[in-house]
């Protein structure tokens, strides 16, 4: 019994707690515990990735929204970013966290910028960071204020689209 009286809804049926995913506020299916579609009560499909690889995420999104003057002195970047292990790992973390947090329509993007993008991008662009071995004075590794970050495509097949092979997305 709750402070509001008997635990019954309007029809006199005993009310039971429901499982709700704390991250997405989606209701879980009573029988399976899987997330349920709000309209049908059927198990909801796993959300699909928006970008299929870290390369696509960087090429199509990140380099265009995170515009900074890269002068090789105060901030560095490598157009051939995929040649630097730490950079790949950090960019992969940025992509995966973006994919997860984009589904939170309330504060997801704010959390992504604050906790992920600003942190990792500051490390990536630090003159003593992952791109330390890159030729910071090379024109290919610099950009003017407001221009997209320098980018060269990685070798074909280096970052396959994981949407095409669902087993590799996990």
C-alpha atoms as a printed R data frame, in Angstrom:
    type eleno elety resid chain resno      x       y       z
1   ATOM     1    CA   UNK     A     1  0.000   0.000   0.000
2   ATOM     2    CA   UNK     A     2  1.404   3.395  -0.975
3   ATOM     3    CA   UNK     A     3  0.830   6.771   0.603
4   ATOM     4    CA   UNK     A     4 -1.876   7.337  -2.036
5   ATOM     5    CA   UNK     A     5 -3.990   4.407  -0.911
6   ATOM     6    CA   UNK     A     6 -4.312   0.983  -2.493
7   ATOM     7    CA   UNK     A     7 -1.904   0.152  -5.327
8   ATOM     8    CA   UNK     A     8 -4.655  -0.142  -7.936
9   ATOM     9    CA   UNK     A     9 -5.135   1.762 -11.165
10  ATOM    10    CA   UNK     A    10 -8.483   3.256 -12.269
11  ATOM    11    CA   UNK     A    11 -9.866  -0.112 -13.396
12  ATOM    12    CA   UNK     A    12 -9.197  -1.761 -10.066
13  ATOM    13    CA   UNK     A    13 -6.285  -3.811 -11.406
14  ATOM    14    CA   UNK     A    14 -3.338  -4.121  -9.062
15  ATOM    15    CA   UNK     A    15 -0.545  -1.846 -10.293
16  ATOM    16    CA   UNK     A    16  2.900  -3.356 -10.662
17  ATOM    17    CA   UNK     A    17  6.230  -1.582 -11.110
18  ATOM    18    CA   UNK     A    18  7.650  -1.465 -14.616
19  ATOM    19    CA   UNK     A    19 11.278  -1.705 -15.669
20  ATOM    20    CA   UNK     A    20 12.543   1.480 -17.292
21  ATOM    21    CA   UNK     A    21 15.987   1.882 -18.832
22  ATOM    22    CA   UNK     A    22 17.599   4.762 -16.895
23  ATOM    23    CA   UNK     A    23 19.588   5.937 -19.913
24  ATOM    24    CA   UNK     A    24 16.828   6.053 -22.518
25  ATOM    25    CA   UNK     A    25 13.655   6.092 -20.373
26  ATOM    26    CA   UNK     A    26 12.325   3.228 -22.508
27  ATOM    27    CA   UNK     A    27 10.001   0.679 -20.937
28  ATOM    28    CA   UNK     A    28 11.232  -2.920 -20.778
29  ATOM    29    CA   UNK     A    29  8.991  -5.752 -21.964
30  ATOM    30    CA   UNK     A    30  7.442  -7.539 -18.970
31  ATOM    31    CA   UNK     A    31  8.213 -11.044 -20.199
32  ATOM    32    CA   UNK     A    32 11.696 -10.683 -21.643
33  ATOM    33    CA   UNK     A    33 13.176  -7.729 -19.819
34  ATOM    34    CA   UNK     A    34 14.170  -6.325 -23.221
35  ATOM    35    CA   UNK     A    35 13.343  -2.772 -24.160
36  ATOM    36    CA   UNK     A    36  9.826  -2.498 -25.504
37  ATOM    37    CA   UNK     A    37  8.470  -0.265 -28.228
38  ATOM    38    CA   UNK     A    38  6.170   2.251 -26.503
39  ATOM    39    CA   UNK     A    39  3.329   1.788 -29.029
40  ATOM    40    CA   UNK     A    40  3.300  -1.950 -29.589
41  ATOM    41    CA   UNK     A    41  4.818  -3.401 -26.420
42  ATOM    42    CA   UNK     A    42  7.107  -5.502 -28.621
43  ATOM    43    CA   UNK     A    43 10.842  -5.647 -28.002
44  ATOM    44    CA   UNK     A    44 12.486  -2.623 -29.580
45  ATOM    45    CA   UNK     A    45 15.308  -3.134 -32.042
46  ATOM    46    CA   UNK     A    46 18.799  -2.185 -30.959
47  ATOM    47    CA   UNK     A    47 19.407   1.393 -32.146
48  ATOM    48    CA   UNK     A    48 21.488   1.462 -35.301
49  ATOM    49    CA   UNK     A    49 24.682   3.416 -35.631
50  ATOM    50    CA   UNK     A    50 24.481   6.722 -37.445
51  ATOM    51    CA   UNK     A    51 28.098   6.478 -38.613
52  ATOM    52    CA   UNK     A    52 29.572   3.137 -39.616
53  ATOM    53    CA   UNK     A    53 33.190   3.784 -38.686
54  ATOM    54    CA   UNK     A    54 35.466   6.170 -36.855
55  ATOM    55    CA   UNK     A    55 36.672   7.361 -40.260
56  ATOM    56    CA   UNK     A    56 33.156   8.242 -41.397
57  ATOM    57    CA   UNK     A    57 32.479   9.980 -38.058
58  ATOM    58    CA   UNK     A    58 35.634  12.084 -38.363
59  ATOM    59    CA   UNK     A    59 35.277  12.758 -42.087
60  ATOM    60    CA   UNK     A    60 31.572  13.637 -42.098
61  ATOM    61    CA   UNK     A    61 31.019  15.131 -38.654
62  ATOM    62    CA   UNK     A    62 33.794  15.851 -36.184
63  ATOM    63    CA   UNK     A    63 36.235  17.715 -38.440
64  ATOM    64    CA   UNK     A    64 33.415  20.006 -39.567
65  ATOM    65    CA   UNK     A    65 31.955  20.843 -36.156
66  ATOM    66    CA   UNK     A    66 35.203  21.065 -34.193
67  ATOM    67    CA   UNK     A    67 36.850  23.813 -36.225
68  ATOM    68    CA   UNK     A    68 40.020  25.283 -34.814
69  ATOM    69    CA   UNK     A    69 43.004  27.117 -36.231
70  ATOM    70    CA   UNK     A    70 45.712  24.480 -36.471
71  ATOM    71    CA   UNK     A    71 49.009  26.322 -36.756
72  ATOM    72    CA   UNK     A    72 51.395  23.550 -35.705
73  ATOM    73    CA   UNK     A    73 52.555  25.594 -32.735
74  ATOM    74    CA   UNK     A    74 49.625  26.167 -30.391
75  ATOM    75    CA   UNK     A    75 47.452  23.374 -31.735
76  ATOM    76    CA   UNK     A    76 48.513  20.392 -33.804
77  ATOM    77    CA   UNK     A    77 46.673  17.831 -35.895
78  ATOM    78    CA   UNK     A    78 47.652  15.178 -38.394
79  ATOM    79    CA   UNK     A    79 45.682  14.802 -41.608
80  ATOM    80    CA   UNK     A    80 46.859  11.178 -41.584
81  ATOM    81    CA   UNK     A    81 45.353  10.718 -38.099
82  ATOM    82    CA   UNK     A    82 45.008   6.957 -38.587
83  ATOM    83    CA   UNK     A    83 48.800   6.556 -38.377
84  ATOM    84    CA   UNK     A    84 48.786   7.434 -34.648
85  ATOM    85    CA   UNK     A    85 47.481   4.692 -32.349
86  ATOM    86    CA   UNK     A    86 46.506   6.926 -29.444
87  ATOM    87    CA   UNK     A    87 44.672   9.270 -31.792
88  ATOM    88    CA   UNK     A    88 42.700   6.391 -33.318
89  ATOM    89    CA   UNK     A    89 41.751   5.099 -29.867
90  ATOM    90    CA   UNK     A    90 40.638   8.551 -28.684
91  ATOM    91    CA   UNK     A    91 38.705   9.234 -31.887
92  ATOM    92    CA   UNK     A    92 37.051   5.822 -31.645
93  ATOM    93    CA   UNK     A    93 36.034   6.676 -28.055
94  ATOM    94    CA   UNK     A    94 34.606   9.980 -29.273
95  ATOM    95    CA   UNK     A    95 32.631   8.244 -32.002
96  ATOM    96    CA   UNK     A    96 31.245   5.495 -29.747
97  ATOM    97    CA   UNK     A    97 30.296   7.934 -26.980
98  ATOM    98    CA   UNK     A    98 28.626  10.214 -29.565
99  ATOM    99    CA   UNK     A    99 26.626   7.252 -30.914
100 ATOM   100    CA   UNK     A   100 25.443   6.428 -27.398
101 ATOM   101    CA   UNK     A   101 24.720   9.955 -26.195
102 ATOM   102    CA   UNK     A   102 22.963  11.119 -29.378
103 ATOM   103    CA   UNK     A   103 20.066   8.910 -28.289
104 ATOM   104    CA   UNK     A   104 19.556  11.056 -25.180
105 ATOM   105    CA   UNK     A   105 17.415  13.895 -26.475
106 ATOM   106    CA   UNK     A   106 17.700  15.866 -23.277
107 ATOM   107    CA   UNK     A   107 21.326  16.398 -22.270
108 ATOM   108    CA   UNK     A   108 23.180  13.796 -24.324
109 ATOM   109    CA   UNK     A   109 24.961  16.180 -26.654
110 ATOM   110    CA   UNK     A   110 25.870  18.559 -23.843
111 ATOM   111    CA   UNK     A   111 27.361  15.661 -21.903
112 ATOM   112    CA   UNK     A   112 29.196  14.480 -25.015
113 ATOM   113    CA   UNK     A   113 30.760  17.898 -25.636
114 ATOM   114    CA   UNK     A   114 31.667  18.491 -21.987
115 ATOM   115    CA   UNK     A   115 32.842  15.035 -20.949
116 ATOM   116    CA   UNK     A   116 34.166  13.620 -24.204
117 ATOM   117    CA   UNK     A   117 34.808  15.993 -27.113
118 ATOM   118    CA   UNK     A   118 36.371  18.897 -25.257
119 ATOM   119    CA   UNK     A   119 38.541  16.581 -23.175
120 ATOM   120    CA   UNK     A   120 39.828  14.332 -25.956
121 ATOM   121    CA   UNK     A   121 40.176  17.065 -28.561
122 ATOM   122    CA   UNK     A   122 42.294  19.162 -26.183
123 ATOM   123    CA   UNK     A   123 44.597  16.163 -25.693
124 ATOM   124    CA   UNK     A   124 44.668  15.373 -29.422
125 ATOM   125    CA   UNK     A   125 45.523  18.975 -30.356
126 ATOM   126    CA   UNK     A   126 48.121  19.452 -27.642
127 ATOM   127    CA   UNK     A   127 51.597  20.013 -29.152
128 ATOM   128    CA   UNK     A   128 52.883  17.319 -26.780
129 ATOM   129    CA   UNK     A   129 49.947  14.968 -27.503
130 ATOM   130    CA   UNK     A   130 49.423  11.993 -29.817
131 ATOM   131    CA   UNK     A   131 50.417  13.939 -32.945
132 ATOM   132    CA   UNK     A   132 53.809  14.948 -31.514
133 ATOM   133    CA   UNK     A   133 55.646  12.929 -34.186
134 ATOM   134    CA   UNK     A   134 53.661  14.504 -37.049
135 ATOM   135    CA   UNK     A   135 55.269  17.261 -39.094
136 ATOM   136    CA   UNK     A   136 53.346  20.141 -37.548
137 ATOM   137    CA   UNK     A   137 54.744  22.594 -40.096
138 ATOM   138    CA   UNK     A   138 53.479  20.626 -43.120
139 ATOM   139    CA   UNK     A   139 50.662  22.432 -44.917
140 ATOM   140    CA   UNK     A   140 48.575  19.232 -44.982
141 ATOM   141    CA   UNK     A   141 48.511  19.287 -41.151
142 ATOM   142    CA   UNK     A   142 47.420  22.894 -40.785
143 ATOM   143    CA   UNK     A   143 44.202  24.803 -41.335
144 ATOM   144    CA   UNK     A   144 42.981  28.348 -41.043
145 ATOM   145    CA   UNK     A   145 40.581  29.601 -38.415
146 ATOM   146    CA   UNK     A   146 37.092  28.301 -39.179
147 ATOM   147    CA   UNK     A   147 38.200  25.626 -41.654
148 ATOM   148    CA   UNK     A   148 37.522  21.915 -41.122
149 ATOM   149    CA   UNK     A   149 40.310  19.949 -39.461
150 ATOM   150    CA   UNK     A   150 42.911  18.552 -41.880
151 ATOM   151    CA   UNK     A   151 41.954  15.144 -43.247
152 ATOM   152    CA   UNK     A   152 43.327  12.492 -45.568
153 ATOM   153    CA   UNK     A   153 41.427   9.282 -46.176
154 ATOM   154    CA   UNK     A   154 42.910   6.148 -44.610
155 ATOM   155    CA   UNK     A   155 43.800   3.159 -46.787
156 ATOM   156    CA   UNK     A   156 40.747   1.342 -48.131
157 ATOM   157    CA   UNK     A   157 39.454  -1.309 -45.753
158 ATOM   158    CA   UNK     A   158 41.263   0.011 -42.665
159 ATOM   159    CA   UNK     A   159 38.003   1.106 -41.027
160 ATOM   160    CA   UNK     A   160 35.183  -1.041 -42.460
161 ATOM   161    CA   UNK     A   161 31.578   0.034 -41.984
162 ATOM   162    CA   UNK     A   162 30.422  -1.954 -38.937
163 ATOM   163    CA   UNK     A   163 26.770  -1.474 -39.952
164 ATOM   164    CA   UNK     A   164 27.450  -3.942 -42.762
165 ATOM   165    CA   UNK     A   165 28.707  -6.584 -40.289
166 ATOM   166    CA   UNK     A   166 26.547  -6.309 -37.151
167 ATOM   167    CA   UNK     A   167 28.765  -8.770 -35.281
168 ATOM   168    CA   UNK     A   168 31.698  -6.350 -35.393
169 ATOM   169    CA   UNK     A   169 29.727  -3.413 -33.913
170 ATOM   170    CA   UNK     A   170 29.697  -4.895 -30.414
